[in-house]
Amino acid sequence: MIDNSKDEIYDEFYDAVNMTPSEIEDWLETDKLKEVGVDSGDGESKGRKSAKKIIKIKRKKKDELTDTNYDHMQKVVGYVNRHKAQKPDSDIKESDWRYSLKNWGHDPCKEMDC
C-alpha cells in the first residue's frame, strides 16, 4: 500500500465512489457498460472487474476491510481523479467518459447538471 493512511484512503474512496452497490450492479447489467473499457484479456473489462470489487468493498464494514481492499480503494481513487480531469467539452450524459467513470463507481452526473 502507498503512503496514505487507511483512514485517508477510506475517506477518499467514499468521496470518489458516489454510486451505491445497487446502482453499480444495475450499471453492470447495461449494454452501455460494454461500450467502454480495456479488456483484461478474458473478455471482461478492467472497469467491470473493478466495479465488482467496489461492490464488495462498499458492503463491508470498515473494520472488515483488508490491505488488498485498501490497495484497490487507492487504485479507484487514482483512476477517478485522473479521469475526472479529462472531462470532455461536449455533453457528458451519454459519453464514453461518463460510462468509463461509472465502471469505477463514479457517476459525474450526480455532481453536474446532466
BELLINPE-V949844 format. One record per pair of residues at least 24 apart in sequence whose C-alpha atoms are under 6 Angstrom apart, sorted by the first residue. I is the first residue (numbers start at 0). J is the second residue. D is the distance in whole Angstrom. If there is no record, write none. Layout:
i	j	d
I	J	D
I	J	D
This chain:
i	j	d
0	70	6
8	73	6
12	72	6
12	76	6
15	76	6
16	104	5
16	105	5
17	105	5
18	104	5
18	105	6
20	54	5
35	99	6
46	102	5
46	103	6
47	102	6
50	102	6
50	103	6
